Amino acid sequence: MDDFLIIGGGIAGLSAGARLSALGRVCLLEGEDALGYHASGRSAAMYEPRYGAPPVVALNEASGDFFFATEGLLAPRGFLMVGLPGEEEAFEGTAAAMRMQRLTPEEGRALVPPLSPEITMLAYRAEAWDIDTDRLLQLFAREIRARGGQVLTGQKVTAIGRGGRGWQARAGERVFSARHLVNAAGAWADEVARMAGIAPIGITPYRRSMARVAAPEGHEIRRWPMLFGPGESWYAKPDAGALLISPADETPVEPHDAWAEDLTLAQGIAAYEARVSAPVTRMLANWAGLRSFAPDRNLVIGPDPADESFLWMAGQGGYGFQTAPAASRLLADLAGGRAPALDAATCAALSPARFA
C-alpha cells in the first residue's frame, strides 16, 4: 500500500506528488497517455507575482524563491497593457492592482513597434517571466521517481472506494491502494470527489481558447512583452517565433477534451488587430484548454473536512503553474501536520473547509 495516491498528472498532481514524496511513497495516476495533457499542456504560463486575488498573490510570492533558485525555469517577458477609449476605468483598476508603470506612446512602441498610433493608454510591468512548463512538469515527476514513487500514464480511474486501512482506486484491470487520496483531477475534480463519496465543491471548468499565428512580417517579436487588454479582456504573447493570441474567454463547460471555436478565436484576433498596425496574415494552429475554478475563484488545497485522508489540490484556474511551488508545499505541510509557512488567513481562504 502506498502512502499517497494522486489522481491527475498535470501541474497540480505532479507538484503535489513531489512535495508529498518526502512524507511517504507516492503513486500518481494520469488517465491520458501523456502528463500535462489537458489544462497544463495548453497554458501560456507566466510567473507574475501580482496576478490574481490576494490568496493567489500570496501563493505567487511564496513561489518566487523556488522559481528563481531553479535554473532554466524562467525567462524575462514583461507585461504591456494596451487600452482603448472607453476602457479607462478597467485600465486604471488593472494598472493599480498590478502596480504597473504608465508609458508614453513612444515608450510603448519602443517595446512593440507596430502598436497603433492611436494608442495612448499604456502601462508596463517588467516583473513578469515565461515559465518553461515542460521543464517544471518533468522536474516534479523526476523528484517523485527519485524517492521511489510511481508516475503512471494511461490509468483512467473509474471507481474509488474504501478498503483495508485506506483508499482503493480502480483503473482498467488494476486496483491501487493508499492511505491518502489526493484529488488533483483539474476539470474532473468534483467527479473524483463523487466517486470517493466526498461532497463536491462546485468546481467549474471554463474553456480558454488560443490561436497561434504568424509573427508580423518584418518584425522580430522574440523580446516583445506579453500584450493584454484592461481586465484581461484579451492577450497576445510571443511563442517560439510566432504569436499566441487569446480572447481570454471563459465559457463554462462540462469536463472534456476541449477545442476552440472559430468565432471565439476571431474575437481574440480582432482585439489584437485593433491595437496594432500589422494585421494577422495566417493562423498556424489553435486549441483550447479548461481552467477550473471553485465558486470563489480561489484554489482548494488541503484535507476535506469530512475525511482528512482525502486531500484536495484543485481549482487552480489560470494560476496553476505560478502557484505550484507554494501550493504543493502548503498541501504537504497540512498532510504532514506541520505549521504552514503561509499566514492563517491565506490558509483559511484556500482550505476546503470554507465550503463546509
N, C-alpha and C positions, 0 to 999 in steps of 0.2 A: 504493500500500500504506500502510495506517495503521500507527501505532506500537503501539497497544493496541486490541485487540478485546475488548470486555467482554460477557459473556453474563449477562444478568439486569438488570432495571430496577427493582429495589427499592432500599432504602436502602443495601445493601452495594454494588451496582453503581454507583449514582449518586454516592455519596460517593467511591468509588474513582476513578471517571471524572473527577470534579472535581479531585482531587489529582494524578492522573496526567496530566491535560491540561497541566500546567506542564512536563512532560517530553517531550511529543510529542503527535501527533494521535490523538484518541480516537474510536472508533466503538462505541456501545453498542447492543446488540440486546435487545429485550424481546419475548417471544413473545406476550404478551397485547396487547390494543388500548389499554391504559392503563398508565401507570407505577404502581408500588407496588400492583399488583392483588392479590397473594396475602398473604403474612405482613405486609408493610409497610402495606398498606391496612386491616388488621384488628387493629391493635395499640392497646392502651390505654397508649400510650407515656408513660413518666415519665423524668425525669432525677433519679436518686437515687444519688449517688456511692458509697454504701456497699453497694449491692445487687449481690451476685454473689461468686464466688470471687476470690481475690487477683489473678489476672491480669486479670479483668474489672474489678475495682475500680481497678486501675492505669489501665486504659483510660478508665474513667468519669472519674476525677480529672483525667487528662490532657486530657479533652474539655471541661473546665469553662470554660477561657478562651474557647474558641470560642462556647460557648452564651451566656455572659454578655456577650460583646462584640458579639453579633449581635442587633440589636433585634427584638423580637417573637417570638423562638423559645420563650421560657419564660414560664410564668405560675405564681404560687405555688399550691401544693396542700397539701403536708404528708402524713404517713403516720400513721394511728392503728391500732395493733394491738389487737385485741379478743380476749381469751382467756376460755375457759370452764373449769370444773372438769375436771380430767383432762388439761389441756393445759399444765400448769405447766412441765414440762421443755422442751418446744418453745418456750414463751413466753420463758423465761429465755435460752435459746440465741439466739433471734432478736433479742431486745432487746439482748443484749450485742454480737452481730455487727454490728448496725446502729446501735449507740450511741444507743439510744432513751432518752427520759426517761420515768420512771414517772409516771402521772397518777392522781389520785383519781377515783372515780366522778363526783363533782360537776364536776371539771375536764373529764372526758370528755364529759359531757352538755352542757357549755357549747359544745363543738365540734360535737357531733352530738346534738341534744336528744332524739330518740326512742330512744336507747340504753336497753336493758332495765335496770330497777333491780337485776336480779340480777348484772349485770356488775361484777366487782371487779378483774379483771386488765386494765390498760390501759397502753399505752406509746405515746409520741408522738415523732415527729421532724419538725421544721419544714422541714428542708433537703431538700425534695422538690418538684419542679416538673413541671407538664404541659409536654409538648413539642408544638408546632404541627407535626405530622408533614408535612402537605401543604406548608407553607411551607418546611420543610427539604428535602424532595424537590425542589421546584421551584428552590430556591436552588442546589442542586448541578447540576441539569440546565441552568440558565442559565449556570453557570460553564463547563460543557463546551462549550456552543454558542458562548459568547463567545470561546473560544480556538480556534474553527474546527472543533470536533468535531461529531459527529452523535449524536443520541439518537433511535433508531428503534423504534417500536412495531409490533406485528403481524408480528414477524420471528422465528418459531419455528425454532430451529436443529435440523436433522435429521441433519446429518453434519459431522464435523470431521476434517481431515487436514492433512498437511504439504504445502506447495507453495512452490517457489521458496526465498525466504530466511526463510520463517516459516510461519504457520498459515493455513489456509483453513477457513471455516465456511459451510455451505450453509443458506439459509433460503428456502424456496419456490424460485423460479427464480433467485435472486440468490446470488452467491458473494462473501464478504467476506474480505479478506486483511489480515494484520497481523504484525508481528514478535513480538509478545507476545499470549498469550491469557489473559484474566482470567476465572476461574471464580467468578462471583457469582450462581449459579443457585439459591441457597436450598435448598429441599427436593429439587431436581433436581441438586445439585452433584456427587454421585457419578455420576449418569448422564452428565453432561457430561464428567467425567474419563474414563469408559469410552469414550465416543465419540472422545476425543482420544488414546486409547491410554495413559492415565495410570492408575496403580493407584488405585482408590477408597480413601477413608479410613475409611468406615463411618459416614458422616453419616446420622442417622436423623431423619425428620420425626415430630413429635408433635403431635397435634391439641389445640388450646386453644379452648374454647367460650365464647361470650359472649351474654348476654341484655341487651337494652335495655328497661328497664321504666319505668313512670310514676313520677315523684317522689312520695314520701309526701304525702298530702293535708294541706294546711295547713303544710307545711314548705318553707322556702327553702333549697335544698341547694347553691346555687352555690358557697358558701365552705366546704362540708364538706371535710375531708381525705379521702384515699383510705383506706378501711377494709380491713383484711385480717386473716386468721387466722394464728396462730403457724405457722411453717414454710411460709408462703404456701399454706395449705390452701383458701383462697377469697379473693376480694376484691370490693369494690364501689367505684365511682368516679363522681362527678358528670360529666355529659356533656351540655352544651347543654340544660339544663333537665330532663334525665332522668337515670336512674341505670344505669350499666353494672354487671352482676353476672356473675362468672365462678366456677366451681368450681375454677379453676386446674388443670384436668385435663391430663394428659399421657398420651395414648394413642398408642402407636407405630402408624404407618400408612404405606402407600405414598404417594409423591408424587401429589397430585391436588388438584382444586378442592374444598376441604373444606367441610363443612356440620356444623351442630350437631345432636345427638340430644336428643330431648325429655327423657329420663331424666337425662341429664347436666346439662342446664340446670336441671331441677328440684332437683338436688342442690345446685347453687350458690345458688339462691334460698332453699332451706331453711336453708342455713348462715347466710345473711344474716338471715333472719327469726328464727332462734334467738337473735339478739343485739339485736334491736330490738323496740319495741312497736308499730310501724306496719307492717302486713303489705303485701306486694306485691299490688296490685289488678289490674294488667294488664300484659302483655308487649307492647311496641311493635314489636320486631324481634329477630332473633337471627342469629348467624353463627358461623363457626369459622375459624381460621387454623392454619397449620402452623409450629411453632417447631422449627428443625432444629439438632441438637446433634451434635458429634463425640463419640466414646466417652468422653473425659474431661471433656466439657461445657465446654471452653474453645474460644474462637474459633480458626479456622485462617487464618493470614494470612502470605502470602509465597510465594516460589518453591518449586516442587516439587523435592525433592532429585534426582529422576531427570532433570529438564529445567527449567532455570532460566527458560526463556521461558514456562513455564506457571505462572501466578500464582493462588494460592488467596485468595479473600475470602469465606469461608464459615463455617458453624457458629455463626451469631450467636445462635441460641436466642432467649431473650427480651430480649437486650441490644443488639439491632441499632441502634436509634436513639440510645441514650445513649452508645454507644461509637463511633459513626460518625466523629466528627471525628478522634479519636486513631487509630482502627483504619485509616482511609484514609491518614492521614499516615504510619503505620508501613509500609503497603504501598508508598507512593511512595518512602519512604526506602530500602527494600530494593530496589525496582526501579531506583532511580537511583544505587545504590551509595553512598548517604550513611550516615553513622553514625546509627542511630535515636535519637530523644530518650528513648525508654523504656529502662529498665535491661536488662542482658543476660539476667537470669533471667526477666523477663517476656517478652522476645522469644523465648527458647527455649521457654517454656510455650505460646506461640501459634504457633510455627513448624510447618509441615507435616512437617519433618524428624523430629519426635518420634514419628511413626508409621512411620518407615522401618525 
